[in-house]
């Protein structure tokens, strides 16, 4: 991860390293299979220290991040103005 430009890492995260994201009241879940541990390490290198990999059905399937940190990710941020951002904002304003 060292030596990578921050914008390149963001693009990597936004280019298919995950397939979907779900917003929960306190965390977001990023379906990141088959690269779950890689996505988690990338998020840690970006300063999203709450990120962790979660195993489901015997396989690493999701990366979980606290909402407060997730807003910096392209899939959840204000520039996309998507439904995930709207839902995330509804939880963080409470």
C-alpha positions in Angstrom: 0.0 0.0 0.0 2.9 2.3 0.6 3.7 4.6 -2.3 0.2 4.5 -3.8 -1.4 7.8 -4.5 -4.5 8.3 -2.4 -6.6 9.0 -5.5 -5.5 5.8 -7.1 -6.5 3.7 -4.1 -9.9 5.4 -4.0 -10.3 4.5 -7.7 -9.3 0.9 -7.0 -11.9 0.7 -4.3 -14.5 2.2 -6.6 -13.6 0.0 -9.7 -15.1 -3.3 -8.8 -13.1 -4.3 -5.7 -16.5 -4.6 -4.1 -19.9 -5.3 -5.6 -22.4 -3.8 -3.2 -22.7 -1.9 0.0 -25.3 -1.9 2.7 -25.9 0.8 5.2 -26.8 -0.2 8.8 -27.5 2.1 11.7 -23.9 2.2 12.9 -21.8 0.5 10.1 -21.7 -0.1 6.4 -21.1 -3.5 5.0 -19.2 -3.8 1.7 -19.5 -7.1 -0.1 -15.9 -7.5 -1.0 -15.5 -11.1 -2.0 -13.1 -12.5 -3.2 -10.8 -9.6 -2.1 -12.2 -9.1 1.4 -8.9 -9.0 3.2 -7.3 -6.8 0.6 -10.1 -4.3 0.7 -9.8 -4.2 4.6 -6.1 -3.6 4.4 -6.6 -0.8 1.8 -9.2 0.8 4.1 -6.8 0.6 7.0 -4.0 2.2 4.9 -6.5 5.1 4.2 -7.0 5.7 7.9 -10.3 3.9 8.2 -9.2 2.1 11.3 -12.6 0.6 12.2 -12.6 -1.6 9.1 -12.6 -5.3 9.6 -13.3 -8.4 7.5 -16.3 -10.6 8.4 -16.6 -14.3 7.6 -20.0 -15.7 6.5 -20.7 -19.3 5.6 -17.1 -20.2 6.1 -15.7 -17.6 3.7 -14.5 -14.0 4.1 -17.3 -12.1 2.5 -17.7 -8.6 3.8 -15.7 -5.6 4.9 -17.4 -3.7 7.7 -16.7 0.0 8.5 -18.2 2.5 10.9 -20.5 5.0 9.3 -18.5 8.0 10.4 -15.5 6.7 8.3 -17.6 5.3 5.4 -18.6 8.7 4.2 -15.2 9.1 2.7 -15.7 6.2 0.4 -17.0 6.8 -3.2 -19.8 4.3 -2.8 -21.2 6.2 0.2 -20.0 9.8 -0.2 -22.0 13.0 -0.9 -20.7 13.4 -4.5 -22.6 10.3 -5.7 -25.8 11.5 -3.9 -27.1 8.0 -4.2 -29.5 6.2 -2.0 -26.7 4.7 0.1 -25.5 8.2 0.9 -29.0 9.4 1.8 -29.5 6.4 4.1 -26.0 6.8 5.7 -26.8 10.5 6.4 -30.1 9.6 8.0 -28.2 7.4 10.5 -25.3 9.8 11.2 -27.6 12.7 12.0 -29.4 11.0 14.8 
